[in-house]
Amino acid sequence: MTSNHLDHSAAPAAGDTRRTGRAASHGKTILIGEHAVVHGAPALVLPVLDARVVATVTPIDTAPAVPHPDADPATGHLLESAVHTGPLDTAPAAVLPTVTAVTATLRHFGVTDRRFHVRVESDVPTARGMGSSAAVAAAVTAAVADALGHTLDADTHHELVQECERIAHGRPSGLDARGVVADAPVWFDGGRIEPVALGARFTFVVADTGVPGHTREAVASVRDRLERDPVGVRGTIDAIGALAHAARAALERGDARALGASMDAAHGLLDDLGVSSGDLDRLVEAARAADALGAKLTGGGRGGCVLALAADDDHADRIAAALRGAGAAATWTTTIGDRA
């Protein structure tokens, strides 16, 4: 199992429901393997530890006032978030995974007579391939459990997040659900999950183009290309899978330059598959001009984010500044391995 990075407040005895529950999760991104993983190749999932989601769950009679005209505490649970503030039963479809996180966790513990004010604060942007829905679900499910005086074990937590992800995505692979609670890269291969040992400290910069990704369109396009040119596209998919294996080996032996070379090569192959864009290429070139060890699009592509590998923290700051100067809407720095 992966190491769980989810933060909890100190839990009292199980069954204590008069306390505030808190938990935090984080974003994730794909280090190498996007698109190829859809067709059977392995992928490396990278936690983005500095893009956080924090959930606070307070018993309704002690919750802060919610600035919404319909927020009657007698009617049920209340949600306070950037997307919706008010009763859960009037929440729009966009936050149904969050609603499910509350109701599924209460159902798991057999609780039917408690009402909560749920506050969600998220730094993880939506539609950027960073696992926003899974991160919110991970934080909310754990915070509801914490408010009830419980701590979710890793398998139960994963299944609850997956229930929320089915609302958001239909048939989730589980890749996001694992990545948003891990503190090290996760190897995903045919549904099998493994934590990846690290031979050194690695620092990455994630940059948001400001343009929503178009994952479904990109996935459909790659599938269409595969049908039209099965030999050529299968060769590209296999090459991306081979780069994922090379990247894992580089992580394990602490070889940042080899990892960066694999990232650069992966971007070229993804571009060959037609899933890059002018915005993504511009940021990749800006990162490379700032001497990034490697840079590539990450996620579904055609918008979304770029991932760059830095030599150290100061270098990450320079890369992030260069990316913002090139038009990035936001940047995050994430360090795996020794964070001291």
N, C-alpha and C positions, 0 to 999 in steps of 0.2 A: 504494500500500500504506500501511497505517497505521504510525505510528511505534511501534516495539516497546519496551515499558517493562520487559520481562523482565530481571531481574538475574541475572548469572552470576558465579561466581568466575573468576579468571584461568585460562585453559585452557593446559595444556602441549601438547606435540606430540601430534598425533593418534595414537591407538593406545596411549597410556599408560593402563593400567587399574589402577594401584596407587594411585590418588589418590581423595580424596573429592570428589564432585561436588555442587555446590550451585546452586540457582536459586530465584527467587521470582516469583510472579505476584500478581494482585490481583482483587478482586471487580469486578462491573459492575452497572449498573442501567439501566433504560430512562428516558431523559429525557422523551421524548414518542413515542407511537406504539404502545404495547402494545395488543393485541387487533386494532387496525386493521391492523397489519402482517401478521396471519394472512390478511387478506382483500385483500392487494395494496397497501395504503398504505405509505408510507415510515416509518422509525423512526429516532430518534437514540439511540445507545447511549452511556452515560456511564461511564467507568472510575471505580471507587471505589478510589483509590490507597492509602488508609490501612487498608483491610481486606485483609490480606496472607495469602498462602500461601507457606510456605518449605519446600522439599524438600531433604533431605540424603541422599546416596547414598554409602555406604561399602563398600569391598570386604569381603566377609564375614569374612576372617581378621583384619581390623583393626577390625571393628565393635564398638561397645559391647555389653555383655550386654543381652539383651532379657528383661524379666521375664515370661516365659511358659513354662509347663512343657513345652510341645511344641516349643520353639524350638531345634531341632537344626540348627546351621549346615551340617551335611553334607547336609541334605535339599533345600536350594534357597534361594530368596530369602526374606528376612524383612521384614515390614512392622511399623512402629511408628506408630500413629496413635490418635486419640481413638476411632475406630470399631472398630479391630481391631489387636491386637498379637500377632504370631506368624507362622508360615509363610504365604507367599502362597497355597499350594495348599489351605489350610483357611480362607481368607478368606470372609466371608459375602457374599451377593449385593450388599449395599450398597456394598462397596468393589471390585466387579468392574471399574469404570472405572479405578481406581487400578492394579489388577493388569494391566489391558490397557496402561496407560501404560508399565509396566516391560517387559512382554513385547514389545509392538509396537516400542518403541524399540530393544531388543536385536535384534529381527528385522531392523529397518531397516538396522542396521550389520552384520548377519551374525554376531552374537556368540552363541555357544551354550554356552560353557564358563566363564562368569563368574557368580558369585553375589554378591548385594548385600544389604546391610541398608538399607532405605528408611525414612526418618523423615519424616513429614508433620506440620507444625504449621500450623494454619489458623485465621484469625480470621473467615473467611467462613462465615456460618451456612448451613445447608442448608434447602431448601424455603422460601426467602425471595425468590426471584427475583434473587439476586445472583451467579449463575453459579458456585456452589460446585464442582460436578463439573468444569466446564471449567477453573476456576482450579487445582484440584488436578492435573488432567491436564497443564496447561501447565507447572506447576512440576516435576512428576515427570519428564515426558519430557525437558525441558531438563536436569534434574539428572543423569539417567541418561546422556544424551549427554555432559555435562560430565565425568562419571566415566570415560567412555571416551576423553576427550581431544578431543571434537568439539563444535562449536557448530552447532545446527540453523539452517538458513536459514528465513525466514519462511514460505514456502509448505510446506516439509516439516513444519515445526512445526505449522502449521495442520492439515494432513492427519492427523498423528498425534493431535492433540487431537480432531479430528472422529471418528476411529476410536473413541476412548474415549467420546465423546458419543453415538455410535450405541448403545453398550452401555447408557448411562444413559437416553437419551431416544428411541431408535428412529430418528427422521428429523430430526436437528437442523438448524436453518437456517444455522448458522455464525455467528450473531449473538453468542452467548456466547463462542465460541472467539476471535473477533476482539476483543471487548471486554475480555477478561481480560489481554491483552498490550499494549493500546494505552495511550498516555499522553494522548490527546486524544479528544474525542467522535468517534464513528464514524457515518456516514450509511449506512443499510442500506435499499436500495430494489430489490425484485425480485431479490434475490441479488447485486446490485452493491454493493460496499463502497467508501466514500470517507472519508478523514480530513477533518475539518471544521476550517478555519482559525479562529482565535480572535482577536477584536479587542480583548480585554481579559482580565483575570484574573477568574475566576468561582469562588465558593466555595459548596459545597452541604453540607447535612447529610442523612444517611440515618438513619432511625429504624426500628427493628424493633418491630413490635407485640407480638412474642413469640408470635404465632399463626402456624402454618405456612400458607403460601399454598395455595390449591386451584386451581392453574392449569388442570388438565384439566377440572374441573367448570365453571370460569368460561368457558373456551374453548367447551365444549360448549353452555353456556347462551347465549352470544352467537350461536353458529351456529344454535341453535334459534330465537332471536329473529329472526335474519335470514331464516330460512325462513318465519316467520309474518308478518313485516312487512318485506318486502324494500325497500320505498321508504324507510320511516322509518329503519331501521337502517343501510341503505346511506348515507343522508344523514349519520348520525352518524359512520360510518366515514370518509367523505370529509372531514367537518369536522375529525376528529382528524388526518388526513393533511395538511390545510391548516395546522393548528397546528404540525405537525412542520416544514413548510417555513418558517413564520414564526419558529419557534424557531431553526432553522439560520441564518436571516438575522440574527436578533438576536445570536447567538453571533459571527457573522462581523463585525458592526459594533460589538460590545462593548456592547450595549444590555441591561443587566441587568433594567431595569424592564419592557421589552417581553418579555423571556424569561419573567419571573415571571408576567406577565399571560397568556401562552400556557399556562404550567403550571396556573394556576388554572382557565382555561377547559377544559383537558384533563381535569382532575379532575371537573368537572361533567359532561362528556360520558361519561366512564367510569362515573360514578354512574348516568347515564341508561341505560347498557348493563347495569346491575345487577351490576357487578363490585366495587363498593366494599363496605364493611362498617362497622359501628359503631365498631370499633377503629380502622380507617383514618381514618374521618371525625373521630374524636376527636383523633387526632394532627395531622391537617391543620388543624383549628381551633386547636389549641394553637400550631402553628407560625405561623399567621396572627395569633394574639393576641400573639405575640412579634415582630410586624412583619416576618415573612418576606416577601420580595419576591414569592414564589410558593410554592405547596405543592400536592402531589398524591400519590395513590397511585402506586406504581411496580411494574411486574411484572404477574403474572397477577391479583392482587387477591384479595378474600375472605380477607384475612390478608396476611402478608408485611410489606412496608415502605412507608414514606412518604419522599418526597424534598422537601426545602425549599431555597430559594435565599436565601443571606444576602448582605448588603451588603459585609461584610468579615469578617476572622477573629474579631474580638471579638463581632460580631453572631452569627456562627456558634456561638460558645460560649454565648451567651444563648439562642439557639434550641434548641441541644442540651439545655441545662438545663431549658428549658420542656417539651421533649418527654419527657425522663426523668421530670419531675414529673407529666406527664400519663399515665404508665404505660409508656413505651417501655422495652423490655427491654435495648436497647443502642443506641448512636448512633455514627456515624462521620462525620468531616468529610473532604471531598475537595476539593482545589483543582486547577483546570485552568488552563492558561495559565502565567503567571509564578508559580512557587511560591516565589520568594525572599521 
